[in-house]
Amino acid sequence: MDFLRPASWEEALAAKAEHPAAVPIAGGTDVMVEINFGHRRPDHLLDLNRIGELAEWESGADSVRLGASVPYAAIMENLRAELPGLALASHTVASPQIRNRGGVGGNLGTASPAGDAHPALLAAGAEVEAESADRGSRRIPIDDFYTGVKRNALAPDELIRAVHIKKADGPQQYSKVGTRNAMVIAVCAFGLALHPATRTVRTGIGSAAPTPVRAKTAEEFLNAALEEDGLWDNGETITPSVAQRFADLCAAACNPIDDVRGTAGYRRRAVGVMARRTLTWTWESYRGTRRTLKGAA
């Protein structure tokens, strides 16, 4: 196994173009596990740790450009207000040591359905910035990024440079079920984001289908219910029947398997429970914000 250590982004792209099968490594929290257990034995590892820009982020007027190697700990500490859903997801990642090493770029590159960042990225409507030496840079909408079990939309010569995520304009939540409280792969996970500016709701489901998915039918139902009852404007409580229907539709969006961590039936049930609870939490937060604004006026 050859170890490639580019000193710049341009050198990294050139190395990837020359060795398309090279496996990028930054935090190494996924790659090294696969290598240590003999699940993967690439001819080349492409070490990205010398490229400082990948560990940086930029906060613009409407969005955050998150370098592929920004560690989860930095997201939790510095971007909780701008990216609350992703910050909550980051808090559930493994242990403090891994949160200081692992980043969103690794989650995306591995594209495991159980990756903790995926539901939050789907709910936020993120875009993945990928680049190759020959074709330059492009942005891939997160909805188009996951193409199969541990497969993504990257071309063989592309690397993930950053993730672009709109700043939250409303409450966001994230919930995860695991067999213990830490150092655990998700049995299933659920992310929810309210977008009052567009009067829409987005979801993200992890570890309950071959890829991370959105519950689009559930979103459409809830969008219609909120609009029909004027809830975005009046800030009234969502009825239990609407919340339960949303939960049922989220559970129906799953296509899980039975494995050592949980049965398919349990995953569907858990996703429904998380959907109902996160909807309650986010909507109550939205109502509280509206009351505060009215009081200030």
HUZIMO-V93318 format. One record per backbone hydrogen bond with DSSP energy under -0.5 kcal/mol. CO is the residue of the C=O (numbers start at 1). NH is the residue of the N-H. E is the energy in kcal/mol with one decimal. If there is no record, write none. Layout:
co=[CO,CO]
nh=[NH,NH]
e=[E,E]
//
This chain:
co=[2,2,4,8,9,10,11,12,13,14,15,19,22,23,25,28,30,31,32,33,34,34,35,43,44,45,45,46,47,48,50,51,52,53,54,54,56,58,58,62,63,64,64,65,65,66,67,68,70,71,71,72,73,74,75,79,82,83,84,85,86,87,88,89,90,92,94,95,96,98,98,99,102,103,104,105,106,107,111,112,113,114,115,117,118,119,120,121,121,122,126,127,127,128,128,129,129,130,131,132,136,138,139,140,141,141,142,142,145,145,148,151,151,155,159,159,161,162,163,163,164,165,171,173,175,177,177,188,189,190,191,192,193,195,195,195,200,202,204,205,206,208,213,214,215,216,217,218,219,220,221,222,223,224,225,226,226,227,230,230,231,239,240,241,242,243,244,245,246,247,248,249,250,251,259,262,263,264,265,266,267,268,269,270,271,272,273,274,275,276,277,278,279,280,281,282,283,284,285,286,287,288,289,290,291,292,293]
nh=[4,45,47,12,13,14,15,16,17,18,19,22,24,46,48,32,34,35,36,37,39,40,38,2,23,4,47,25,6,51,52,54,55,56,69,70,67,60,65,167,60,66,165,58,67,163,70,105,104,74,75,76,77,78,79,83,168,87,88,89,90,91,92,92,93,94,183,99,100,101,102,73,72,107,108,109,110,111,150,115,207,186,118,121,122,123,124,125,126,125,142,129,164,130,140,161,162,138,159,136,132,130,141,128,144,145,145,146,147,153,151,147,148,158,131,161,68,129,66,165,127,64,194,192,190,187,188,177,206,175,204,173,202,198,199,200,195,193,191,213,189,255,205,216,219,220,221,222,223,224,225,226,227,228,229,231,232,230,233,234,235,243,244,245,246,247,248,249,250,251,252,253,253,254,262,259,267,268,269,270,271,272,273,274,275,276,277,278,279,280,281,282,283,284,285,286,287,288,289,290,291,292,293,294,295,296,297]
e=[-0.6,-2.6,-2.8,-1.9,-2.4,-2.1,-2.3,-2.3,-2.2,-2.0,-2.2,-2.3,-0.6,-2.7,-2.6,-1.6,-1.9,-2.3,-2.8,-1.9,-2.4,-1.2,-1.4,-3.2,-2.3,-3.2,-0.8,-2.6,-0.5,-1.5,-1.1,-1.4,-1.8,-1.6,-2.4,-0.6,-1.9,-0.7,-3.1,-3.0,-2.8,-0.8,-2.5,-2.2,-0.6,-2.3,-1.8,-2.0,-0.7,-0.7,-1.6,-2.4,-1.9,-2.7,-2.0,-2.9,-2.6,-2.3,-2.2,-2.1,-2.6,-1.6,-0.7,-1.1,-1.3,-0.6,-1.0,-2.6,-1.4,-1.1,-3.4,-2.7,-1.9,-1.4,-2.5,-2.6,-2.5,-2.2,-1.0,-2.0,-2.4,-0.6,-0.7,-2.2,-2.6,-2.4,-1.9,-1.0,-2.1,-0.5,-2.5,-0.5,-3.2,-0.8,-3.0,-2.9,-1.3,-2.6,-2.3,-1.3,-1.8,-2.6,-0.6,-2.9,-1.9,-0.6,-0.9,-0.7,-0.6,-1.4,-2.1,-1.7,-1.2,-2.1,-2.2,-0.6,-1.9,-2.8,-3.3,-0.6,-2.3,-3.0,-2.6,-2.3,-2.9,-3.2,-1.2,-2.9,-2.4,-2.6,-1.9,-2.8,-2.3,-1.2,-1.0,-1.7,-2.8,-2.4,-3.0,-1.9,-2.0,-2.5,-3.2,-1.1,-2.2,-2.6,-2.3,-2.5,-3.0,-2.1,-2.4,-2.8,-1.9,-2.9,-2.0,-2.0,-0.7,-0.9,-0.6,-2.7,-2.1,-2.3,-2.5,-2.1,-2.4,-2.1,-2.6,-2.2,-2.1,-2.3,-2.0,-1.0,-0.6,-1.3,-0.8,-2.3,-2.1,-2.3,-2.2,-2.9,-2.6,-2.0,-2.1,-2.8,-2.6,-2.2,-2.4,-2.9,-2.0,-2.0,-2.6,-2.8,-2.5,-2.2,-1.9,-2.3,-2.7,-2.2,-2.1,-2.1,-2.2,-2.1,-2.3,-2.4,-2.4,-2.2,-1.8]
//
